[in-house]
């Protein structure tokens, strides 16, 4: 059995986060559960368990394939195209401040 690998790892960049929390949720006043950061452009969006699923919407709009768990920086990556999770612990994107919370 061969392990499935991400064929897009070479495109992962060191990025600057677009916001302290989900960019779109902060603008609309919505809530999120967890954050994801695009490792192509730095867009910060909410996870698929959040009501708006902005990280996945960003992927569908841009086709940027790799996101990172960003709440707090979690050390894992996910490739939407290859549908595989992988370790990013040695390349985590640092968070630039406290994560806003709405409970």
TATATA-V287939 format. One line per field, one symbol per residue. burial: # if it has 16 or more other C-alpha atoms within 10 Angstrom, else .. A space follows every 10 residues. Layout:
burial: ???
//
This chain:
burial: .....#.... .#...##.#. #####..... ########## ########.# .#####.##. ...####### #.######## ....#..#.. .##.#..... ...
//
